[in-house]
Amino acid sequence: MLDYVVKLTKTSGAVCEVDLVALRAQPLNDRDILDINQVMVYFAYVNRVADGLGVRVDD
């Protein structure tokens, strides 16, 4: 699952059916895969918005 998330994050255009087959063999169902995608893209979106606005987190 983490390999899939890294691939989706870094090279989303390279994700293909083989990646989904590997996830289903875990076994994850299509709903699980959808949830993985939604969580990953939400965090990517929020981080990019924060970065774009110069938001910094205090230590």
C-alpha distance matrix in Angstrom:
0.0 3.8 5.5 5.1 6.4 8.8 10.0 10.5 12.3 14.4 15.1 14.4 17.2 15.6 12.7 14.2 14.3 13.0 9.5 9.9 11.5 8.8 6.5 10.0 10.7 8.4 10.3 9.1 12.1 12.9 13.6 10.2 8.9 12.0 11.5 8.2 10.4 13.4 12.4 11.3 14.5 16.6 16.1 16.6 19.7 21.1 20.8 22.5 25.2 25.8 26.0 28.3 30.6 30.8 29.4 29.1 28.0 30.6 29.9
3.8 0.0 3.8 5.3 5.0 6.2 8.5 9.7 10.4 12.2 13.7 13.7 16.9 15.4 13.3 15.6 16.5 15.1 11.5 12.7 14.6 11.7 10.1 13.7 14.2 11.9 14.0 12.9 15.7 16.2 16.5 13.2 11.7 14.1 13.2 9.5 11.3 14.0 12.3 10.4 13.7 15.8 14.5 14.8 18.2 19.4 18.5 20.3 23.2 23.5 23.4 25.9 28.2 28.1 26.8 26.2 25.2 27.7 26.8
5.5 3.8 0.0 3.8 5.5 5.2 6.2 8.6 9.9 10.6 11.5 12.1 14.8 12.7 11.0 13.2 14.5 12.7 9.3 11.5 13.2 10.3 9.9 13.7 13.9 12.4 14.9 14.1 16.8 17.0 18.1 15.1 12.9 15.5 15.4 11.7 12.6 15.8 14.8 12.3 15.0 17.7 16.6 16.0 19.5 21.2 20.0 21.3 24.5 25.1 24.5 26.8 29.4 29.3 28.4 28.0 27.3 30.0 29.2
5.1 5.3 3.8 0.0 3.8 5.5 5.1 6.0 8.5 10.0 10.1 9.6 12.3 10.6 8.1 10.3 11.6 10.6 6.8 8.6 11.1 9.0 8.0 11.7 12.9 11.9 13.8 12.3 14.3 13.9 15.2 12.6 9.8 12.2 12.7 9.2 9.5 13.0 12.8 10.4 12.6 15.7 15.3 14.6 17.7 19.8 19.2 20.2 23.2 24.3 24.0 25.9 28.6 28.9 28.1 28.2 27.7 30.7 30.3
6.4 5.0 5.5 3.8 0.0 3.8 5.4 5.0 6.0 8.5 9.8 9.2 12.6 12.0 9.9 12.8 14.4 14.0 10.3 11.4 14.3 12.5 10.8 14.3 15.8 14.3 16.0 13.9 15.7 15.0 15.3 12.7 10.2 11.7 11.4 7.7 7.7 10.7 9.8 7.0 9.6 12.3 11.5 11.0 14.3 16.2 15.5 16.7 19.7 20.6 20.4 22.4 25.0 25.3 24.4 24.5 24.0 27.1 26.8
8.8 6.2 5.2 5.5 3.8 0.0 3.8 5.4 5.0 6.0 8.1 9.0 12.3 11.3 10.4 13.7 16.0 15.1 11.7 13.8 16.4 14.3 13.4 17.1 18.1 16.8 18.8 17.1 19.2 18.5 19.1 16.5 13.9 15.3 15.2 11.4 11.1 13.9 12.8 9.4 11.5 14.3 12.8 11.5 15.1 16.9 15.5 16.3 19.7 20.4 19.6 21.7 24.5 24.4 23.9 23.7 23.5 26.5 26.1
10.0 8.5 6.2 5.1 5.4 3.8 0.0 3.8 5.4 5.3 5.3 6.2 9.0 7.6 6.9 10.3 13.0 12.3 9.3 11.8 14.5 12.9 12.7 16.2 17.4 16.9 18.8 17.2 18.8 17.8 19.0 16.9 13.7 15.2 15.9 12.5 11.4 14.6 14.4 11.1 12.3 15.8 15.0 13.2 16.3 18.8 17.6 17.7 21.1 22.4 21.4 23.0 26.1 26.3 26.2 26.4 26.5 29.6 29.5
10.5 9.7 8.6 6.0 5.0 5.4 3.8 0.0 3.8 5.8 5.6 4.2 7.8 7.8 6.4 10.0 12.6 13.0 9.8 11.4 14.7 13.8 12.8 16.0 18.0 17.4 18.8 16.5 17.5 15.9 16.8 15.1 11.8 12.4 13.3 10.2 8.3 11.3 11.7 8.4 9.0 12.6 12.5 10.6 13.3 16.1 15.5 15.5 18.6 20.3 19.7 21.0 24.1 24.8 24.5 25.2 25.5 28.8 29.1
12.3 10.4 9.9 8.5 6.0 5.0 5.4 3.8 0.0 3.8 6.0 6.0 9.7 10.3 9.9 13.6 16.4 16.7 13.5 15.0 18.3 17.1 15.9 19.3 21.1 20.1 21.6 19.3 20.4 18.9 19.2 17.3 14.4 14.6 14.8 11.6 9.8 11.9 11.5 7.8 8.1 11.4 10.4 8.0 11.1 13.6 12.4 12.4 15.7 17.1 16.2 17.8 20.8 21.2 21.1 21.6 22.1 25.4 25.7
14.4 12.2 10.6 10.0 8.5 6.0 5.3 5.8 3.8 0.0 3.8 6.2 9.0 9.2 10.1 13.9 17.1 17.0 14.2 16.5 19.5 18.2 17.7 21.2 22.6 21.9 23.7 21.8 23.1 21.7 22.4 20.5 17.4 17.9 18.4 15.1 13.3 15.6 15.3 11.5 11.7 14.9 13.7 10.8 13.7 16.3 14.4 13.9 17.5 18.8 17.2 18.6 22.0 22.1 22.5 22.8 23.6 26.8 27.0
15.1 13.7 11.5 10.1 9.8 8.1 5.3 5.6 6.0 3.8 0.0 3.8 5.5 5.6 7.3 10.9 14.4 14.6 12.4 14.9 17.8 17.0 17.1 20.2 21.8 21.7 23.4 21.5 22.5 20.8 22.0 20.5 17.1 17.6 18.9 15.9 13.6 16.3 16.8 13.3 13.0 16.6 16.1 13.2 15.6 18.6 17.3 16.4 19.8 21.5 20.0 20.9 24.4 24.9 25.5 26.2 27.1 30.4 30.7
14.4 13.7 12.1 9.6 9.2 9.0 6.2 4.2 6.0 6.2 3.8 0.0 3.8 5.4 5.6 9.1 12.5 13.5 11.2 12.9 16.2 16.0 15.6 18.4 20.5 20.6 21.8 19.5 20.0 17.8 19.0 18.0 14.4 14.5 16.1 13.6 10.8 13.5 14.7 11.5 10.7 14.5 14.8 12.2 14.1 17.4 16.9 15.9 19.0 21.2 20.3 20.9 24.2 25.2 25.6 26.6 27.5 30.9 31.5
17.2 16.9 14.8 12.3 12.6 12.3 9.0 7.8 9.7 9.0 5.5 3.8 0.0 3.8 5.6 8.1 11.8 13.2 11.9 13.7 16.6 17.1 17.3 19.7 21.8 22.4 23.6 21.5 21.6 19.2 20.9 20.3 16.6 16.7 18.8 16.6 13.7 16.4 18.0 15.1 13.9 17.7 18.4 15.5 17.0 20.5 20.1 18.7 21.5 24.0 22.9 23.1 26.6 27.8 28.5 29.7 30.8 34.3 35.0
15.6 15.4 12.7 10.6 12.0 11.3 7.6 7.8 10.3 9.2 5.6 5.4 3.8 0.0 3.8 6.2 10.0 10.4 9.4 12.0 14.4 14.5 15.3 17.9 19.5 20.3 21.8 20.2 20.8 18.9 21.0 20.1 16.3 17.2 19.4 16.8 14.6 17.8 19.1 16.1 15.8 19.6 19.9 17.4 19.4 22.8 22.1 21.1 24.2 26.3 25.1 25.8 29.2 30.1 30.6 31.4 32.2 35.6 35.9
12.7 13.3 11.0 8.1 9.9 10.4 6.9 6.4 9.9 10.1 7.3 5.6 5.6 3.8 0.0 3.8 7.2 8.0 6.3 8.3 11.2 11.5 11.9 14.3 16.2 17.0 18.3 16.5 17.0 15.1 17.3 16.4 12.6 13.8 16.1 13.7 11.6 15.1 16.6 14.0 14.1 17.8 18.5 16.6 18.7 21.9 21.6 21.1 24.0 26.1 25.5 26.3 29.5 30.5 30.6 31.4 31.9 35.2 35.5
14.2 15.6 13.2 10.3 12.8 13.7 10.3 10.0 13.6 13.9 10.9 9.1 8.1 6.2 3.8 0.0 3.8 5.4 5.6 7.0 9.1 10.4 11.4 13.0 14.9 16.6 17.5 16.0 16.1 14.2 17.1 16.6 13.0 14.4 17.2 15.3 13.6 17.0 18.9 16.8 16.9 20.6 21.6 20.0 21.8 25.1 25.1 24.6 27.4 29.6 29.1 29.8 33.0 34.1 34.1 35.0 35.4 38.8 39.0
14.3 16.5 14.5 11.6 14.4 16.0 13.0 12.6 16.4 17.1 14.4 12.5 11.8 10.0 7.2 3.8 0.0 3.8 5.3 5.1 6.2 8.7 9.9 10.5 12.4 14.7 15.2 14.1 13.8 12.2 15.6 15.4 12.2 13.9 17.0 15.6 14.4 17.8 19.9 18.4 18.8 22.2 23.5 22.3 24.1 27.2 27.5 27.4 29.9 32.2 32.0 32.7 35.7 37.0 36.7 37.6 37.7 41.0 41.1
13.0 15.1 12.7 10.6 14.0 15.1 12.3 13.0 16.7 17.0 14.6 13.5 13.2 10.4 8.0 5.4 3.8 0.0 3.8 5.4 5.1 6.3 8.8 9.9 10.7 13.0 14.2 13.8 14.4 13.9 17.2 16.3 13.2 15.8 18.3 16.3 15.8 19.5 20.9 19.2 20.2 23.6 24.4 23.3 25.5 28.4 28.4 28.4 31.3 33.2 32.8 33.9 36.9 37.8 37.5 38.0 37.9 41.0 40.8
9.5 11.5 9.3 6.8 10.3 11.7 9.3 9.8 13.5 14.2 12.4 11.2 11.9 9.4 6.3 5.6 5.3 3.8 0.0 3.8 5.5 5.2 6.4 8.8 10.0 11.3 12.7 11.8 12.9 12.3 15.1 13.7 10.5 13.1 15.3 12.9 12.5 16.3 17.4 15.6 16.9 20.3 20.8 19.9 22.3 25.0 24.9 25.3 28.1 29.8 29.5 30.8 33.8 34.5 34.0 34.4 34.2 37.3 37.1
9.9 12.7 11.5 8.6 11.4 13.8 11.8 11.4 15.0 16.5 14.9 12.9 13.7 12.0 8.3 7.0 5.1 5.4 3.8 0.0 3.8 5.3 5.0 6.2 8.6 10.1 10.6 9.2 9.5 8.7 11.8 10.9 7.9 10.6 13.1 11.5 11.4 14.9 16.4 15.4 16.6 19.7 20.8 20.3 22.4 25.0 25.5 26.0 28.5 30.3 30.4 31.7 34.4 35.4 34.7 35.3 34.9 38.0 38.0
11.5 14.6 13.2 11.1 14.3 16.4 14.5 14.7 18.3 19.5 17.8 16.2 16.6 14.4 11.2 9.1 6.2 5.1 5.5 3.8 0.0 3.8 5.4 5.1 6.3 9.0 9.5 9.4 10.0 10.3 13.7 12.8 10.6 13.6 16.0 14.5 14.9 18.3 19.7 18.8 20.3 23.3 24.2 23.9 26.1 28.6 29.0 29.6 32.1 33.9 34.0 35.3 38.0 38.9 38.2 38.6 38.1 41.1 40.8
8.8 11.7 10.3 9.0 12.5 14.3 12.9 13.8 17.1 18.2 17.0 16.0 17.1 14.5 11.5 10.4 8.7 6.3 5.2 5.3 3.8 0.0 3.8 5.5 5.1 6.8 8.6 9.0 10.9 11.9 14.8 12.9 10.9 14.4 16.0 13.8 14.8 18.4 19.0 17.9 19.9 22.8 23.2 23.0 25.6 27.9 27.8 28.7 31.5 32.8 32.8 34.5 37.2 37.7 36.9 36.9 36.2 39.1 38.5
6.5 10.1 9.9 8.0 10.8 13.4 12.7 12.8 15.9 17.7 17.1 15.6 17.3 15.3 11.9 11.4 9.9 8.8 6.4 5.0 5.4 3.8 0.0 3.8 5.3 5.3 6.5 5.7 8.0 9.1 11.4 9.1 7.5 11.2 12.4 10.4 11.9 15.2 15.7 15.1 17.4 19.9 20.5 20.7 23.3 25.3 25.5 26.7 29.2 30.5 30.8 32.6 35.0 35.7 34.5 34.7 33.8 36.6 36.1
10.0 13.7 13.7 11.7 14.3 17.1 16.2 16.0 19.3 21.2 20.2 18.4 19.7 17.9 14.3 13.0 10.5 9.9 8.8 6.2 5.1 5.5 3.8 0.0 3.8 5.4 4.8 4.6 5.8 7.7 10.5 9.1 8.3 11.7 13.3 12.4 14.0 16.9 17.8 17.8 19.8 22.1 23.1 23.6 25.8 27.8 28.4 29.6 31.9 33.3 33.9 35.5 37.8 38.7 37.5 37.7 36.8 39.6 39.2
10.7 14.2 13.9 12.9 15.8 18.1 17.4 18.0 21.1 22.6 21.8 20.5 21.8 19.5 16.2 14.9 12.4 10.7 10.0 8.6 6.3 5.1 5.3 3.8 0.0 3.8 4.5 6.8 9.0 11.4 14.0 12.2 11.7 15.3 16.5 15.1 17.0 20.0 20.5 20.2 22.6 25.0 25.5 26.0 28.5 30.4 30.7 32.0 34.5 35.6 36.0 37.9 40.3 40.8 39.6 39.5 38.4 41.1 40.3
8.4 11.9 12.4 11.9 14.3 16.8 16.9 17.4 20.1 21.9 21.7 20.6 22.4 20.3 17.0 16.6 14.7 13.0 11.3 10.1 9.0 6.8 5.3 5.4 3.8 0.0 3.2 5.5 8.9 11.7 13.4 10.7 10.9 14.6 14.9 13.3 15.9 18.7 18.5 18.4 21.3 23.2 23.4 24.3 27.0 28.5 28.7 30.4 32.8 33.6 34.2 36.3 38.4 38.8 37.3 37.1 35.7 38.1 37.3
10.3 14.0 14.9 13.8 16.0 18.8 18.8 18.8 21.6 23.7 23.4 21.8 23.6 21.8 18.3 17.5 15.2 14.2 12.7 10.6 9.5 8.6 6.5 4.8 4.5 3.2 0.0 3.8 6.6 10.0 11.5 9.4 10.3 13.7 14.1 13.4 16.0 18.4 18.6 19.1 21.7 23.5 24.1 25.2 27.5 29.0 29.6 31.3 33.5 34.5 35.3 37.2 39.3 39.9 38.3 38.2 36.8 39.3 38.6
9.1 12.9 14.1 12.3 13.9 17.1 17.2 16.5 19.3 21.8 21.5 19.5 21.5 20.2 16.5 16.0 14.1 13.8 11.8 9.2 9.4 9.0 5.7 4.6 6.8 5.5 3.8 0.0 3.8 6.8 8.0 5.7 6.7 10.0 10.5 10.1 12.6 14.8 15.3 16.0 18.5 20.1 21.0 22.2 24.3 25.8 26.7 28.3 30.3 31.4 32.4 34.2 36.2 37.0 35.4 35.6 34.3 37.0 36.6
12.1 15.7 16.8 14.3 15.7 19.2 18.8 17.5 20.4 23.1 22.5 20.0 21.6 20.8 17.0 16.1 13.8 14.4 12.9 9.5 10.0 10.9 8.0 5.8 9.0 8.9 6.6 3.8 0.0 3.8 5.5 5.3 6.4 8.7 10.0 10.8 12.6 14.4 15.7 16.8 18.6 20.1 21.7 22.9 24.4 26.2 27.5 28.9 30.5 32.0 33.3 34.7 36.6 37.8 36.3 36.8 35.7 38.6 38.5
12.9 16.2 17.0 13.9 15.0 18.5 17.8 15.9 18.9 21.7 20.8 17.8 19.2 18.9 15.1 14.2 12.2 13.9 12.3 8.7 10.3 11.9 9.1 7.7 11.4 11.7 10.0 6.8 3.8 0.0 3.8 5.4 5.0 6.1 8.6 9.8 10.5 12.2 14.3 15.4 16.4 18.1 20.2 21.0 22.2 24.2 25.8 26.8 28.3 30.2 31.4 32.5 34.5 36.0 34.7 35.6 34.8 37.9 38.2
13.6 16.5 18.1 15.2 15.3 19.1 19.0 16.8 19.2 22.4 22.0 19.0 20.9 21.0 17.3 17.1 15.6 17.2 15.1 11.8 13.7 14.8 11.4 10.5 14.0 13.4 11.5 8.0 5.5 3.8 0.0 3.8 5.4 5.0 6.2 8.6 9.8 10.4 12.3 14.2 15.3 16.3 18.5 19.9 20.8 22.4 24.3 25.6 26.8 28.5 30.1 31.2 32.9 34.4 32.8 33.7 32.8 35.8 36.2
10.2 13.2 15.1 12.6 12.7 16.5 16.9 15.1 17.3 20.5 20.5 18.0 20.3 20.1 16.4 16.6 15.4 16.3 13.7 10.9 12.8 12.9 9.1 9.1 12.2 10.7 9.4 5.7 5.3 5.4 3.8 0.0 3.8 5.4 5.1 6.2 8.7 9.9 10.7 12.3 14.3 15.3 16.9 18.4 19.9 21.3 22.8 24.4 25.9 27.2 28.6 30.2 31.9 33.1 31.3 31.9 30.7 33.5 33.6
8.9 11.7 12.9 9.8 10.2 13.9 13.7 11.8 14.4 17.4 17.1 14.4 16.6 16.3 12.6 13.0 12.2 13.2 10.5 7.9 10.6 10.9 7.5 8.3 11.7 10.9 10.3 6.7 6.4 5.0 5.4 3.8 0.0 3.8 5.4 5.0 6.2 8.6 10.1 10.7 12.3 14.2 15.7 16.6 18.2 20.1 21.3 22.6 24.4 25.9 27.0 28.4 30.4 31.7 30.3 31.0 30.2 33.3 33.5
12.0 14.1 15.5 12.2 11.7 15.3 15.2 12.4 14.6 17.9 17.6 14.5 16.7 17.2 13.8 14.4 13.9 15.8 13.1 10.6 13.6 14.4 11.2 11.7 15.3 14.6 13.7 10.0 8.7 6.1 5.0 5.4 3.8 0.0 3.8 5.4 5.1 6.1 8.7 9.9 10.6 12.1 14.4 15.3 16.2 18.2 20.0 21.0 22.3 24.2 25.6 26.6 28.5 30.1 28.7 29.8 29.3 32.5 33.1
11.5 13.2 15.4 12.7 11.4 15.2 15.9 13.3 14.8 18.4 18.9 16.1 18.8 19.4 16.1 17.2 17.0 18.3 15.3 13.1 16.0 16.0 12.4 13.3 16.5 14.9 14.1 10.5 10.0 8.6 6.2 5.1 5.4 3.8 0.0 3.8 5.4 5.1 6.1 8.5 10.0 10.5 12.4 14.2 15.2 16.5 18.3 20.0 21.1 22.5 24.2 25.6 27.1 28.5 26.7 27.6 26.6 29.7 30.2
8.2 9.5 11.7 9.2 7.7 11.4 12.5 10.2 11.6 15.1 15.9 13.6 16.6 16.8 13.7 15.3 15.6 16.3 12.9 11.5 14.5 13.8 10.4 12.4 15.1 13.3 13.4 10.1 10.8 9.8 8.6 6.2 5.0 5.4 3.8 0.0 3.8 5.6 5.4 6.2 8.7 10.0 11.0 12.4 14.3 15.7 16.8 18.5 20.2 21.4 22.6 24.3 26.1 27.1 25.5 26.1 25.2 28.2 28.5
10.4 11.3 12.6 9.5 7.7 11.1 11.4 8.3 9.8 13.3 13.6 10.8 13.7 14.6 11.6 13.6 14.4 15.8 12.5 11.4 14.9 14.8 11.9 14.0 17.0 15.9 16.0 12.6 12.6 10.5 9.8 8.7 6.2 5.1 5.4 3.8 0.0 3.8 5.6 5.2 6.1 8.4 10.1 10.5 12.0 14.2 15.4 16.4 18.2 19.9 20.9 22.2 24.3 25.6 24.5 25.5 25.1 28.4 29.1
13.4 14.0 15.8 13.0 10.7 13.9 14.6 11.3 11.9 15.6 16.3 13.5 16.4 17.8 15.1 17.0 17.8 19.5 16.3 14.9 18.3 18.4 15.2 16.9 20.0 18.7 18.4 14.8 14.4 12.2 10.4 9.9 8.6 6.1 5.1 5.6 3.8 0.0 3.8 5.5 5.3 6.0 8.6 9.9 10.4 12.1 14.1 15.3 16.4 18.1 19.8 20.8 22.5 24.1 22.7 24.0 23.6 26.9 27.9
12.4 12.3 14.8 12.8 9.8 12.8 14.4 11.7 11.5 15.3 16.8 14.7 18.0 19.1 16.6 18.9 19.9 20.9 17.4 16.4 19.7 19.0 15.7 17.8 20.5 18.5 18.6 15.3 15.7 14.3 12.3 10.7 10.1 8.7 6.1 5.4 5.6 3.8 0.0 3.8 5.6 5.2 6.3 8.7 10.0 10.7 12.3 14.3 15.5 16.6 18.2 19.9 21.3 22.5 20.7 21.5 20.7 23.8 24.5
11.3 10.4 12.3 10.4 7.0 9.4 11.1 8.4 7.8 11.5 13.3 11.5 15.1 16.1 14.0 16.8 18.4 19.2 15.6 15.4 18.8 17.9 15.1 17.8 20.2 18.4 19.1 16.0 16.8 15.4 14.2 12.3 10.7 9.9 8.5 6.2 5.2 5.5 3.8 0.0 3.8 5.5 5.4 6.2 8.6 10.1 10.7 12.3 14.4 15.5 16.4 18.2 20.2 21.1 19.7 20.5 20.0 23.4 23.9
14.5 13.7 15.0 12.6 9.6 11.5 12.3 9.0 8.1 11.7 13.0 10.7 13.9 15.8 14.1 16.9 18.8 20.2 16.9 16.6 20.3 19.9 17.4 19.8 22.6 21.3 21.7 18.5 18.6 16.4 15.3 14.3 12.3 10.6 10.0 8.7 6.1 5.3 5.6 3.8 0.0 3.8 5.5 4.9 6.0 8.5 9.8 10.4 12.1 14.1 15.1 16.1 18.2 19.7 18.8 20.2 20.3 23.9 25.0
16.6 15.8 17.7 15.7 12.3 14.3 15.8 12.6 11.4 14.9 16.6 14.5 17.7 19.6 17.8 20.6 22.2 23.6 20.3 19.7 23.3 22.8 19.9 22.1 25.0 23.2 23.5 20.1 20.1 18.1 16.3 15.3 14.2 12.1 10.5 10.0 8.4 6.0 5.2 5.5 3.8 0.0 3.8 5.4 5.1 6.1 8.5 9.9 10.6 12.2 14.1 15.3 16.6 18.2 16.8 18.3 18.2 21.7 23.1
16.1 14.5 16.6 15.3 11.5 12.8 15.0 12.5 10.4 13.7 16.1 14.8 18.4 19.9 18.5 21.6 23.5 24.4 20.8 20.8 24.2 23.2 20.5 23.1 25.5 23.4 24.1 21.0 21.7 20.2 18.5 16.9 15.7 14.4 12.4 11.0 10.1 8.6 6.3 5.4 5.5 3.8 0.0 3.8 5.4 5.1 6.0 8.5 9.9 10.4 11.9 13.9 15.3 16.2 14.5 15.4 15.2 18.6 19.7
16.6 14.8 16.0 14.6 11.0 11.5 13.2 10.6 8.0 10.8 13.2 12.2 15.5 17.4 16.6 20.0 22.3 23.3 19.9 20.3 23.9 23.0 20.7 23.6 26.0 24.3 25.2 22.2 22.9 21.0 19.9 18.4 16.6 15.3 14.2 12.4 10.5 9.9 8.7 6.2 4.9 5.4 3.8 0.0 3.8 5.6 5.3 6.1 8.7 10.0 10.4 12.0 14.3 15.2 14.5 15.7 16.2 19.8 21.0
19.7 18.2 19.5 17.7 14.3 15.1 16.3 13.3 11.1 13.7 15.6 14.1 17.0 19.4 18.7 21.8 24.1 25.5 22.3 22.4 26.1 25.6 23.3 25.8 28.5 27.0 27.5 24.3 24.4 22.2 20.8 19.9 18.2 16.2 15.2 14.3 12.0 10.4 10.0 8.6 6.0 5.1 5.4 3.8 0.0 3.8 5.5 5.2 6.2 8.6 9.9 10.5 12.4 14.2 13.6 15.6 16.5 20.3 22.1
21.1 19.4 21.2 19.8 16.2 16.9 18.8 16.1 13.6 16.3 18.6 17.4 20.5 22.8 21.9 25.1 27.2 28.4 25.0 25.0 28.6 27.9 25.3 27.8 30.4 28.5 29.0 25.8 26.2 24.2 22.4 21.3 20.1 18.2 16.5 15.7 14.2 12.1 10.7 10.1 8.5 6.1 5.1 5.6 3.8 0.0 3.8 5.5 5.2 6.1 8.5 9.8 10.7 12.2 10.7 12.7 13.3 17.0 19.0
20.8 18.5 20.0 19.2 15.5 15.5 17.6 15.5 12.4 14.4 17.3 16.9 20.1 22.1 21.6 25.1 27.5 28.4 24.9 25.5 29.0 27.8 25.5 28.4 30.7 28.7 29.6 26.7 27.5 25.8 24.3 22.8 21.3 20.0 18.3 16.8 15.4 14.1 12.3 10.7 9.8 8.5 6.0 5.3 5.5 3.8 0.0 3.8 5.5 5.1 6.0 8.4 9.9 10.4 9.2 10.5 11.4 15.2 16.9
22.5 20.3 21.3 20.2 16.7 16.3 17.7 15.5 12.4 13.9 16.4 15.9 18.7 21.1 21.1 24.6 27.4 28.4 25.3 26.0 29.6 28.7 26.7 29.6 32.0 30.4 31.3 28.3 28.9 26.8 25.6 24.4 22.6 21.0 20.0 18.5 16.4 15.3 14.3 12.3 10.4 9.9 8.5 6.1 5.2 5.5 3.8 0.0 3.8 5.4 5.0 5.9 8.5 9.7 10.0 12.0 13.9 17.6 19.6
25.2 23.2 24.5 23.2 19.7 19.7 21.1 18.6 15.7 17.5 19.8 19.0 21.5 24.2 24.0 27.4 29.9 31.3 28.1 28.5 32.1 31.5 29.2 31.9 34.5 32.8 33.5 30.3 30.5 28.3 26.8 25.9 24.4 22.3 21.1 20.2 18.2 16.4 15.5 14.4 12.1 10.6 9.9 8.7 6.2 5.2 5.5 3.8 0.0 3.8 5.5 5.0 6.2 8.6 8.6 11.5 13.5 17.2 19.8
25.8 23.5 25.1 24.3 20.6 20.4 22.4 20.3 17.1 18.8 21.5 21.2 24.0 26.3 26.1 29.6 32.2 33.2 29.8 30.3 33.9 32.8 30.5 33.3 35.6 33.6 34.5 31.4 32.0 30.2 28.5 27.2 25.9 24.2 22.5 21.4 19.9 18.1 16.6 15.5 14.1 12.2 10.4 10.0 8.6 6.1 5.1 5.4 3.8 0.0 3.8 5.4 5.2 6.1 5.0 7.8 9.8 13.5 16.1
26.0 23.4 24.5 24.0 20.4 19.6 21.4 19.7 16.2 17.2 20.0 20.3 22.9 25.1 25.5 29.1 32.0 32.8 29.5 30.4 34.0 32.8 30.8 33.9 36.0 34.2 35.3 32.4 33.3 31.4 30.1 28.6 27.0 25.6 24.2 22.6 20.9 19.8 18.2 16.4 15.1 14.1 11.9 10.4 9.9 8.5 6.0 5.0 5.5 3.8 0.0 3.8 5.4 5.0 5.9 7.9 10.6 14.1 16.4
28.3 25.9 26.8 25.9 22.4 21.7 23.0 21.0 17.8 18.6 20.9 20.9 23.1 25.8 26.3 29.8 32.7 33.9 30.8 31.7 35.3 34.5 32.6 35.5 37.9 36.3 37.2 34.2 34.7 32.5 31.2 30.2 28.4 26.6 25.6 24.3 22.2 20.8 19.9 18.2 16.1 15.3 13.9 12.0 10.5 9.8 8.4 5.9 5.0 5.4 3.8 0.0 3.8 5.5 7.7 10.6 13.7 17.1 19.7
30.6 28.2 29.4 28.6 25.0 24.5 26.1 24.1 20.8 22.0 24.4 24.2 26.6 29.2 29.5 33.0 35.7 36.9 33.8 34.4 38.0 37.2 35.0 37.8 40.3 38.4 39.3 36.2 36.6 34.5 32.9 31.9 30.4 28.5 27.1 26.1 24.3 22.5 21.3 20.2 18.2 16.6 15.3 14.3 12.4 10.7 9.9 8.5 6.2 5.2 5.4 3.8 0.0 3.8 5.5 9.1 12.3 15.3 18.5
30.8 28.1 29.3 28.9 25.3 24.4 26.3 24.8 21.2 22.1 24.9 25.2 27.8 30.1 30.5 34.1 37.0 37.8 34.5 35.4 38.9 37.7 35.7 38.7 40.8 38.8 39.9 37.0 37.8 36.0 34.4 33.1 31.7 30.1 28.5 27.1 25.6 24.1 22.5 21.1 19.7 18.2 16.2 15.2 14.2 12.2 10.4 9.7 8.6 6.1 5.0 5.5 3.8 0.0 3.8 6.3 9.9 12.7 15.6
29.4 26.8 28.4 28.1 24.4 23.9 26.2 24.5 21.1 22.5 25.5 25.6 28.5 30.6 30.6 34.1 36.7 37.5 34.0 34.7 38.2 36.9 34.5 37.5 39.6 37.3 38.3 35.4 36.3 34.7 32.8 31.3 30.3 28.7 26.7 25.5 24.5 22.7 20.7 19.7 18.8 16.8 14.5 14.5 13.6 10.7 9.2 10.0 8.6 5.0 5.9 7.7 5.5 3.8 0.0 3.8 6.8 9.8 13.0
29.1 26.2 28.0 28.2 24.5 23.7 26.4 25.2 21.6 22.8 26.2 26.6 29.7 31.4 31.4 35.0 37.6 38.0 34.4 35.3 38.6 36.9 34.7 37.7 39.5 37.1 38.2 35.6 36.8 35.6 33.7 31.9 31.0 29.8 27.6 26.1 25.5 24.0 21.5 20.5 20.2 18.3 15.4 15.7 15.6 12.7 10.5 12.0 11.5 7.8 7.9 10.6 9.1 6.3 3.8 0.0 3.8 6.5 9.4
28.0 25.2 27.3 27.7 24.0 23.5 26.5 25.5 22.1 23.6 27.1 27.5 30.8 32.2 31.9 35.4 37.7 37.9 34.2 34.9 38.1 36.2 33.8 36.8 38.4 35.7 36.8 34.3 35.7 34.8 32.8 30.7 30.2 29.3 26.6 25.2 25.1 23.6 20.7 20.0 20.3 18.2 15.2 16.2 16.5 13.3 11.4 13.9 13.5 9.8 10.6 13.7 12.3 9.9 6.8 3.8 0.0 3.8 6.5
30.6 27.7 30.0 30.7 27.1 26.5 29.6 28.8 25.4 26.8 30.4 30.9 34.3 35.6 35.2 38.8 41.0 41.0 37.3 38.0 41.1 39.1 36.6 39.6 41.1 38.1 39.3 37.0 38.6 37.9 35.8 33.5 33.3 32.5 29.7 28.2 28.4 26.9 23.8 23.4 23.9 21.7 18.6 19.8 20.3 17.0 15.2 17.6 17.2 13.5 14.1 17.1 15.3 12.7 9.8 6.5 3.8 0.0 3.8
29.9 26.8 29.2 30.3 26.8 26.1 29.5 29.1 25.7 27.0 30.7 31.5 35.0 35.9 35.5 39.0 41.1 40.8 37.1 38.0 40.8 38.5 36.1 39.2 40.3 37.3 38.6 36.6 38.5 38.2 36.2 33.6 33.5 33.1 30.2 28.5 29.1 27.9 24.5 23.9 25.0 23.1 19.7 21.0 22.1 19.0 16.9 19.6 19.8 16.1 16.4 19.7 18.5 15.6 13.0 9.4 6.5 3.8 0.0
